[in-house]
């Protein structure tokens, strides 16, 4: 299980910190995950593909403790992402389309 604090991937301004390589790919996975899980149902961006097997989109929900819990239905890799609230990818307060 991957336990992630989203702030560890962000620079002081709140943007993705890593600029290349595996760290950038992992940061992008987690920010895409936050956007997907925090958006209203039906308006959510697509879930990211699993970073490990790259075959299926991960399934993600916001848990009772506000962490985003996710799992890949193909390979079973799973994780919890915390401290995503208030980041650029937190879409909870995004106005709904009419």
Secondary structure, 3 states (H helix, E strand, C coil): CEEEEHHHHECCCCCECCCCHHHHHHHHHHHHHHHHHHCCCCCCCCCCECCCCCCCEEEEEECCCCCEEEEECCCCCEEEEECCCCCCCCCCCCCCCC
